Amino acid sequence: MADLLVRGVDDTLVQALKKRAGAHGRSAEAEHRAILAAALLEPPRRNLAELLAAMPNVGLDADFERAGDGPEPVDVFS
């Protein structure tokens, strides 16, 4: 495993890191590792356009017409 040294970190960031680490019950160093892993190892989030493009073709628009979309209303309770 490699070591990582980060210089010139603003004091407010260091305090926020320590606060977050305490809330998670771990050291600031362990919190720093967790933040790096979450940011760099998790798959990137896809945008809405990518999600929509990935949806499979499930039929024609006519397959999804509601009852009653025709000229006469349909009585669904009889």
N, C-alpha and C positions, 0 to 999 in steps of 0.2 A: 504494500500500500504506500502511496505517495503522501507527502506532506504538502500542505498548501498554506502559504503565508499571504495575508491580504493587508497591505499597508494603506494608511491614509483614510481609514474608515471613520466617518463622522461619529462623534460621541453619541448623538441621538440615535443613530442606527445601532450602535453597540448596546445602548440601554434598551432599545426595543427588542433586540435579539435576546438579551438576558431575561427580559420580562416574558417574552414568548416561550423561552426555554423553561422558565419556572412554571408557567401555566401548563406545560406539557410534561413536567416532572423529569426533565433531563438537563444536562449541562449545556452551556452556550455552544460548546464545540459540537456536541451531538445534535443540537438544534440546527447549527450551521450545515452539518452534513445532511440532515433531513431536508432542509430547504433546497440545497443543491441537487439532491437526488430527485425531489419532486419536480424541480424546474427542468432538469436535463434528461431524466430517464423515463418519465411518463410520456405516453404517446401524445402528440400535439392534438389540441382540440380542432375539430373540423368546423368550418363555417356552414351556415345554413344552405348555401348554394351547393356545397359538396355533399351534404347530407341528403338534400332533395335529389341530386343527380344519382346518388347511390341507391335510391329506392327502386325496387323492382317494378316492372310493368305488371299490374294486376288485373287488367281488363279495360274495357271500353268505358267511356263516360256514361253511356246508356245503362251500363250495369249498375250504376249507382244512383239512378233517378229514384226519387221518392214516390211512394204511392200517392196519388192525388195530384201529380204534376200534369196529368192529362186534362182534357176539357171538362170531365165530370169529377167531382170529389168522390173519393172512395170512403165508404163507411167501414172502418176497421173494427167496429164493435159488434157487428152482426154475425 
